[in-house]
Amino acid sequence: TRRTVLPETTEEQRAAALARAAEARRTRAEIKELLKTGSLTLPEVFERADEDPLVAGTKAHAIILAMPGMGKIATKRLMEDIGIHENRTLKGLGPRQREALLAHFS
């Protein structure tokens, strides 16, 4: 069996990567919370995703699930209806998929 050799990273590089990951999780959690409470709209999330790579990397599934009134089953059905793969991120959504989501939640 072949083992993957990980690149050598310094302690500083590792700490920086952990800090970036924590920041990404914080940003994504904040957006989902704002969506849930209605303080942020889906068009605003798409605007942020166009400007902020941390937001753009958020899974579409997580954003749809955070929308008011959406549960796991409704989210899965909507994604299937629109044709969004479960691992798709916001930056990976096509224009038609974005339009379909905006139409559904308007």
N, C-alpha and C positions, 0 to 999 in steps of 0.2 A: 504494500500500500504506500502511495505517495502522500507525504504530508505537505500542506501548504505552508510555506515559510512566510511569516508575517514580517513586514519591514520593521527595522529597528526604529523605535521612537524614543526620544528623550523624555525625561520626566516632565519637562515644560510642555512639550508637544502633546503629551497625553493629558495633562491638566487643561490645556487650551481646548482640546477636543471635547473633554468632558464638560467644560464650561459652555461651549457652543451647543452641545446636545441639550444641556439643561435649559439654556435660553430658548431653544427651539420648542421644547416641551412646554415651557411657561407660556410662550407666545400662542401656541396652538390651543392650550387649555383655556387661555383668556378669551380667544376668539369663540371657542365653543360655548363658553359660559355666557358671553355677550349675545350670541345667537339665541341661546335657550331663553334668556330673559327678554328678548326682543329689543335690546339696546343696539343691536347691529343687524343690518339687513343682508340678504344674500347678494344683492348687487354691490354693496359696500365690501363684502368679503372678496368678491371677484376683483374689485378695484385694488384692494390691498394685495391680493395674490399677484397682480400684474406688476406691483412695485417692490414687494418684499419676498425674497426667495424662501424665507422661513414659512410664510403663509402659503406660498405656491407649492411647497412640498407636503402640505397637509393632505391626507387622504380624503377624497370626495365622500367616501362612506361616512367618515367621522363628522364631516360638515352637515351632510343630509340628516344623519342621526341626531345631531344637535338642534335641528330645526324644531320649533314648537309643534307638538302633535305628532311627531314622527317616532315610531318605535322600530325595533329591529326588523320585524316582518314587513312593515310598510316601506322601510328604507330599502330592503332587499328587492321588493316588488318594483318600486319606482326605478331603481337602478337597472333592473332587468328590462323594464318597459322602454327606458331611454337608451339602453345599450351601453351602460357604463360598467366596465370591468371592476370587480371588487378591490383591486389593488391600485386603481387609477388615482393619481394625485390631481389637485386643482390645475396645475400647469399642464397636465396631460389631457384635460378635457378639450374636446373639439368645440367649435363655435355652435354647432347644432345641439350638442349636449348641454352647453351653458344656456342656450336659449330655452331648451326644453325644461331645464331646472327652474329658470327664472319664471317661465310661464306657469309651471306647476305651483310655485310658491307666491305668485302675485295675487 
